[in-house]
């Protein structure tokens, strides 16, 4: 059975976690909010295929320990979907290192905000030779003369599309014109 790690998988990526569970994957979900994590686990139809990991991914050693633990318990990780806030400077590097150590070939779907410089970020992501790197950039929606940020459902649908179609770069919504973004 394939093993997927979803970082931030109980908030805006909750529907991604549920979808992956329904697709037959074992899903390990890293979340900082225990209440939302428990709500997600309650919704999962296949409870034997989910591992809830309540960890602050800004705590490097704790994060490393939890990744090693889920690999030991559930097998190597084939795919990582990562929505990581920029203040957790080492989180993505730790995840990449630990997953690369235990996996042959694996995919990283890096979920990024609308103002992210994708080329600059890609230069700085510590990608190993056994990792296929994908970027999912979240934008905004323009409706008539107004704009709004994406809903959690739209974000999840965009990430699911990226995974399903194995897209290297996927923009969800609009990122241009930048001056039309919501304030």
Order of alpha helices (4+ residues) and beta strands (2+ residues): beta-alpha-beta-alpha-beta-alpha-beta-alpha-beta-alpha-beta-beta-beta-alpha-beta
